[in-house]
Amino acid sequence: MNSNNPYFAYSFGMADDNESSSSFPIGETAQEKGLSYVPKCYMMPPSQRPSLKSEFANVPMVDLAGMNDDNPLQRSIIIQDIANACRRNGFFHVINHGISQAILDGALSAAFGFFDLATEDKEKIMSNDVYKPVRYGTSLKDGEDKVQFWRVFLKHYANPLIDWIKLWPENPPDYREKMGKYTEEVQKLAIKIMGIITEGLGLGPTYLSQNFQDGVNVIAVNCYPPCPQPGLALGLPPHSDYSILTIVLQSSAGLEILDIQNNEWRAVQDLQGTLQVHVGDHLEVLSNGLYKSVVHRVTLNSQKTRISVSSLHSLGMDEKMETAKELEDEEYPKRYKESSFSDFLKFLHENDIGQGSSFLMTLKNN
């Protein structure tokens, strides 16, 4: 691993012209067809392959039930616990988050149902255009990635829900209902957590609250089919999220986070009923680097399909996120440029994050 750049630039050639990324167009990718081997264009270089025996990460577990109590001590403990987690690795679990198990199970069921559809049904919304509000794809950019990743995905905008849900897939028939219920609840949860986070920064619980509430929410539904040789490939490469914060629901384990204390990959356990919370790039910008955008990747397994439903929350499409003035002074000058969600889409359109391109790196002042 390059200790100076956790995103690692992938500078290696394809082993065989007959197995380039373009050999596996959407509908014919190795992960969709369930090939019994890993093609060379999916293989990571040896130094960047997952060990599949990573130690478990020490992930803080935050019980949000205390935020509903009239006990100011309990509330202050929760605020401090989240602040500490954001400073250390930018990652924590939440329980008693207010979303019922039935709604969580419904969202996962809807996701499995979508990916079980025939290819021709999913191809109706297939696109590599990062500007499209609803799209189905594979890897990162199907057929364009120099390295293919063992993933298929569905992405759609979700806030305000009434404006976007009519564009979501019509099949399976219960997809809109089940995923819509989860989306409504996770939006409420994100607003609550954001208030706790800004309070922990000393900015107060309503800092940016209306902007955040009215902002962009992208639901990324990821599917990682069984991989015959999971030690050779990845579901997603090392990256951080372009959001303010991301909330993740998963069907099984597979996520690894980079422990910045020792620069080692750590596996994240799957705990029934919990949700993962990721600090995104724009929260690192807002905090002037006090809170860290978590670097993470997705590993694979040979036994079963893994689903994750990531809810990425940002400000409005063209609204710039900048460092809070209250967190700048002579000792800690402004460390980041301002940027918007649309700036990220432009970056994604022009760059290949699979080769180590990082949006956050472009925001840091020299």
Disulfide bonds with the S-S distance in Angstrom:
none
